[in-house]
Amino acid sequence: MGQQITRRDMIKGCLVAAAAGAMDSVSTTVRAAAPDPAAMDYDAVILGAGTAGLVAALEAYDQGIKPVVLEKMDLPAGNSIYAMGALCACGTRVQNREGVVESKDDLFADMMKISVDQADPALIRSYVEHIGEDVDWLEDTIGVRFRKLEKLPYPLLSRLHCVEGGSITGGGMLIRCLLAACRKRGIPILYHTKAVELITDKKIAVNGVRALTEDGLVDFKARGGVLIATGGFSANREMLCGYIGGVMSRLPLRGSPTVTGENITLTRPLFAKLVHMDQFHCGPIVSATHVNPEGALNSGYGIIVDLRGKRIVDEGSTYVAKARALPNLTPENKAYQLVDSNWTAVGKMADKFTGMNSPFFRDDTVAGLARKAGLPVEAVVAAVNGYNDALKKRKLKDLNPPCTRKDPHAMDKSPFYAFPFESGMTTTFGGPKINTNAQVVNLEDEPIKGLYAAGNAAGGLFFRDYVGGSQLGGATVFGRIAARHIAQACKKA
């Protein structure tokens, strides 16, 4: 048997590929991070080489100031490289080319609705006002290529601008493009450089960062400000337990294992206002191989059963709702998506599982499928028959739990498939609250001078859920806003 390939292995490969084109020119800067105080004087110090951090570095440079990016790992290793690589936007040149008209007010209303009106409306408004021009900037200035738009179900509609990733993830390609743009400008990116403390003056205005490098602790001066773009705390079990608690704090990880809560540990001593700390995003995953079966859950076909062979969730709900419900419905946090061959894309899902050595099951009969999967045969057969009978009688909503699919399909065409999944932690939404200038505010809602946050390091933009693509979108919008505000501060000094 050959070596098992997991999603983590594939992501790591994508990461190496994403950085390969930029590392050759950046590496001399990386290894030049000797503790020379005179060399550690910058206008903007940016923590984290993800989407928000790299976008901010590029904007800062183009604004005429001197940025540096500090990255604790040996390569950019945040959640961006795990992402499909889409930005939710309206009013873009991509949409104009394809005759798509998306209203800023409609996107604002939908983002507020998805957050059950708990997101900061000022931040949402800032997002919708800037995202169109920011997507154009990625295309024109950075050289990001976007795929042809698709008409998707609400709330995505024709808003999802997917980065053309080629052989790597769209998120990995986005990082690759941003790194190449940094290389072209000669922006220093210092790896193995972990921020451990914000440096302040007597008024708690931030004017630098103390970081642990391979040569020991080094102080980096920031004349205009420090931007925290380190992501949330989805890989920090202690924080997950403290802020979220219960079964949801013990979910297997879907995202980066390096996102460990520096947005909290660095800002809390400065009395930053931490908001939405119990909020997070989760989705389906197979923890052993890290394969993502989201496509099967979103297919619109089949049923979901637990390890006892019983239907447990409304198949008409979103994949997020299904994943969020699973740990509270099953003690094992495990279930199976059962589908039949009426789903024309089932072969692609099977190939995905096969390519990542992730077990799934297939058989010409439902009973045989259940037997192979180790599920109670009678219970599974009864669940499938019950679903098909209710569909024929147009009584799917009378099932327990109900099935609310708008366009349901019978599960009657062999072969049949069983794809296992668990609920996994994707990212956290909580963090230091920012204002529309991306400034971190304190407990009195006053900006902490010199301190900024963007991407999932910042709090206030998301609550409960988010419109797909708005995480990378938010990182881009507020990364650029932070850089422009830092540049203004430098020019006024």
N, C-alpha and C positions, 0 to 999 in steps of 0.2 A: 504494500500500500504506500502511495506517495505521501509527501509531506502535506499536512492539512493546511489549507489556506483559509484564514478567517477574514471577516470584514476589517478588523483592525490591521491585519497584514496588508490588505489592499489599500486601506486608507494611508498607512505609513508609506507604501509605495507611491501613492498619489502625492503625498507630501514631499517626498524626495524629488519626484518629477517636477512638482510645482516650483520647488526652490532651485532646481538644478541650473536653470537658465540665469539666475541672478546671483547665486552664491559665489561664483568665481570672482566677480568683481567686488562683491561685498566682503569677502573673506579677509582681505587685508585689513579692512577697517575693524572687523570683528576681533582679530588677533592683536590689533593695536590698542586695545582697551587697557593700557597700562595706567596705573594710578598716578598720573601726572595732573595735579590740580589745575594747572593752566589750560590743559587740553579738555577739561570737563566743564567748560563754560558754554552754555547754549541759550538760545531764546526760548525754545520749547522742548521740554523733555516729555517723551511719549512712552507710556508703559504698555507693552504688548504689541506684537507684530501680526495682529489679525487685521480684519477688514477696517475697523474703525481706526486703529492705530496707524496703518499704512496710508489710508486715505488722508488722515490728519497731517502726517508727515509731508505728503506730496503737496497738499494745499498750503501748509506753512511755508515750504520752500518756494512755491510759486507766488506767495505773498511777499517774498523778499526777506524772510527771517531764517534763522539757523536752527533746524530741528535735529534731534537725535531720537532714535527708537531703542528702548531697552527691552530685550526679550529674555526671559529666564531660561528657556529651553535652547537646544542647539539648532532648532529650526522653528519657523512659525508652526505652532502646534495646537491652536485653539479650535473652536467649533466650526470656523469657516470651512476648513478642509473636509469636514464631514457633511457639508451642506450640498443640497442639489444645486445651489448657486443661482437663486432667483431673487429678483427685486420687485416688490409690488409698487407700481407707479401709475401715474396718470399724466397726460399732457406731454408725452415724450415724442421724440422724433420717430422712434420705432413705431409707435401707434399712429402717428400722422402718415407715415409711409404706407401703412396697411389700412388706412381709412377708419381707424378706431377712435371713437370719441368717448373719453372717460372724464367725468366731472370731478373737480376737486372737492366740491361739497358732498358728492355721493360717496367718495372714498372716505372723507372725514366721518360721515354719518356711519358708514359700515365699520370703520375701525373703532369708533366709540361703542357701537352696538356689540361688537365681538368682545369688547372689554367690559360689558355690562355697565357702561358709563363710569367706570372706575379709573380709566386712564386720565391723565392730565390733558384736558382739552386744548390747552395752549401748546403742549408738545405735539399733539396730534395735528393741530392746525399748522404748526411749523413744518411738520413732516410733509403734509400734502402740498404745501406751498413750495417746497424746495426739491422734492423727489424727482420731478420731471426734469429739471435742469441738471440734477446730479447724475441721473442715468445718461443724459446726453453727454455730460462731462466724462463719464466712464468710457463712453464710446469714442468721443472725439479726442480727448486728451490722453487717456490711458490706453486706448486701443482694445477695449473689451468688445468682443463680438457677441451679439445676442441672437438666439434662435428665432425663427418665425413664431409670432404669437399664436396661442391656441385659445379657443373659446372654452372656458372651464366653468364648472358649477359655481354658484354663489358661495362665498363672496369674491372668488378669484376673478371670475369673468374674463376680460382680456387685459388684465392688469399685470400678469406675471411675466416679467422679462427674464428669461432664462439664459444664463451665460453658456455659450457654446464651449463645452469642456473637452470635446474630442475623446481621447482615451482616458482622461481623468475626470474627477467630479467637477461640476460647474464651480463649486466653491474653491476647489483646488486651483482651477484655471484663473479665477478671479485673483487669488493670492499671487499666483505666478505673474499675472499682468501687473499687479501693484508693485511687486518686488522688482520687476524689470524696469518700471518707471522710476523707482527709487534709485536703482543702479545707474540709470541714465543721468540722473541729477546729482549723483554722488552723495546721496543722503546716507549718513552712517547708521547702520543697524548693528547693535552690539548684542551678541548672543551670550548665553551663560551669564547673564547680568540680571539678577533678581532684586527688584525694589523691596526694601525691608522697612523703610521709614520715610515719611515726608518731612522735609526740613522747612521750618517756619521761622518767621521773625517774632518779635515780642507781641505782635497783634494777631498772631496765628494766621498770617498771610503766608501762603506757600511760595517758597522761592528756590526749591530744589528737592532732590531725592538722594537718599543714602541707599546704595545698592551693593549687593554681594557679588563680586566678580571672581574670576579664577585667581586673581591676585589679592583677594581680600576686599574689605569694605572701601568703597569709593563714593565720594560726594559729587553729584552732578548738579551744577547750578542751572537754574531756569529763570532767565530774566523776565520772560512774559508769563510763564505758567507751566503747570504739569497737567497732562491729560492721562487719566486712568482709562485704559482700554484693554483690561486684562480679562474681560468676561465676568461671569457670575461665580457661583459656588457649587455648581452641579456635581463636581467630583470631590467635594469636601463633606465626608460623612458626618462629622461632628456638627457642622453648620446645618446640614439637611435635617439632622435629628432635632437640633435646637429650634430652628425656624419653621420647619414643616412638620416634622414628627410623624408618628404612626407608620403604617405600612408604606406610605408614599416616600418616606425618607430612606427606605431600604431597596428601592428599585435598582435593577441592574442599569449600568450606564450606557446610554446611546451615543453620547458625545465624547468630547475630549477628556482624557484622564488628567490633564494638566490645568483644568479650570478650577481653581481651589480657593477662591474667595478673597484675593488681594484687594478687590474693590471694597470689601468690608473692613479687613484688618488694617488697611492703610488709612481709611477715612474716619473710622469710629473714634480714634483719639482726638480728632479735630471737631467733635460734636456734629458730624454730618447727620442730616436727617435721613434715616433709612426707611424706605417705603416698600410695600408689597413684598415683604420678606417671605411670606408663606405661599407665594405664587410661583408656578413653574409650568413647563411644558413637558409632556410625556408622549410616547408613541410606542408602536409595536417593535419588538426586537427579539432575536434569538440570542440569548446571552452567551451561549457556548461558542457560537461562530460569528456573532455580530451581524448576521444577515438581517436585512430589513424587509419584512413581508408586507409593508404598507400597501403595495399594489394589490395584493389579494384582499385585504380588508376594505379597500376602496373600490373593488371591482364591480360591486352591485350584484354579485352572484353568491349562491350558497348560504350556509348558516355557520354560526359560531357555537361550538360546544365546549364544555369544560371537561375535565378528566373523568367525570362520571357520565359523559355522553349526553348531557342535558344542555338545551339552549339556555344562554344566560344573559344575553344582551340584545338590544334592538339593532339589527343589522343595517337599518336605515340611517343610523347615526354616523357621525364622522369618525375617522380612525382615531382622532384624539379622544373623543368621548368614549370609545370602546376601550382604549388603552387605560384611560383614567379610571374607568369603572372596574376593570379586571381585578386589581389587587383587593378590592373590597367585596368582590363576588366569589372569589376562590381563594382558599388558604394557600394554594401553591403559586398563585400569580401565573398560571399557565392555562392555555386554551388552544383549540385548533380551529382554524378557518377551513371548513369543508367546502369544496367547490366541485363542479362537474365540468364536462367538456363543452357545455353551452358557452362558457367564458372562452372566447377565442384567444385570449392572451395567456391562458393557463400554461402553455408550453414555455413561454418566456419566463414565467415565475419558476417553473420547475428547473429550467436551465440555470437560473440565478442561484437557486439552492444547490444544484449540482456543482456549479462552478466554484462555490465556496465551501464544498464538502459539508453542507448543512442538511441533515436528514429530513426527508419528507416521505409521504406514503402515497401509493397509487394502486388502484385495483379496479377490476371491471364491475364489481358489485359494491354496494354500500356496506354490506355485512363483511365482505372480505377486506375492505378498507379499514373498518373499525378493528378487525382482528389484527391486521398488520400494525396499526397504530397503538395497540394495547388498550383500546377503549372498550367499554361494555357494549357488546354487539347489539343486544336487544334495545338498549337505550338509544343508541345512535340511529338504528333503523327506525325506531319510533319517532325520533326527532325529525328525520328527513321526511318520513311519510306524513307526519303532522304538518310540516311546513307545506309540502306539495298539496295536501288536501285543503288546507286553509287558503292557498293560492287559487285553487280551482273554484272555491266557494266565495272568493273575494272577501275573506275574513282574516287576513293576515294581522290586522290590528286587534283581533280578538285573542290572538295567541298570548301566552304568558312566558316571557315578556312579549309585547307586541312587536311586529315588524312593520316599520313605516316607510318602506321603500316606495318611491313614486313609480318606478318602472320595474317591478319584480319579475324574476324569471324562475321557471320550474327547475328543480334539481333532479334531472332524470336522464342525462346523457352520459354514458360511460366513455372513457374511464373516469373514475372519481379520484379526487386528490384531498389529502389532509396536510395542511401547512401549520406547524406549531408556531406559537408566539408567546411572548411575555410582554408585560408593560415595562418600559424602560424610561429612565430619566434623560431628557434631552438637554434642557437648560433651565436656569432659574431666571425669574423676572425681577427679583428684588435687588435693591442697591441704593446708593446715595442718590437722593432726589436731585434732579438738575432742572434749571430753568431754560428758557428758550435760547439762551446764549451758551448752553451746555455747561454752565457753571454749577458746581455742586453747592447746595444751600445747606445752612446749618439748621438747628432745631427751631430757630426763630425765623426761618425762611429767608434769611439774608445770605447773599452769595459769600462763599469763602474765597477771598481774593487769591487768585493764582491757581485755583483748583478746578479741574474740569473732568467730566466723565462722558463716555460715549459707548455705544454698542450695549451688550448685555451687562457691562459694568455699571451702567446707569439705571436708576429707578424712575418710574413714573410713566413710561411709555406703554407698558403692557400690563394686563391684568386678566387672569383666567385663561385667555387664549389670544391668538393674534392672527391677522390675515396673512396667509402664506406669503413669504417674500418680504415682509415688513421688518424682519430682524436684520437682514443684510441691508435693507433700505434704510433703517434707522441708524445703523452703524455708519453708513455713507453720509447721510444727512447731517448727523450731529458731530461726526468726525470733522467734516468740512467747516461746520459752524464754529466748533471749538478752535480750530486753527485760525480762522479769520479773526475771532475775538482776541486770541493770544497775540496775533500780529498787530492788532489795533493797540493793545496794551504796550507792546514794545515800541511802537512808533510815538506813543504819547510820553513814554518815559524819558 
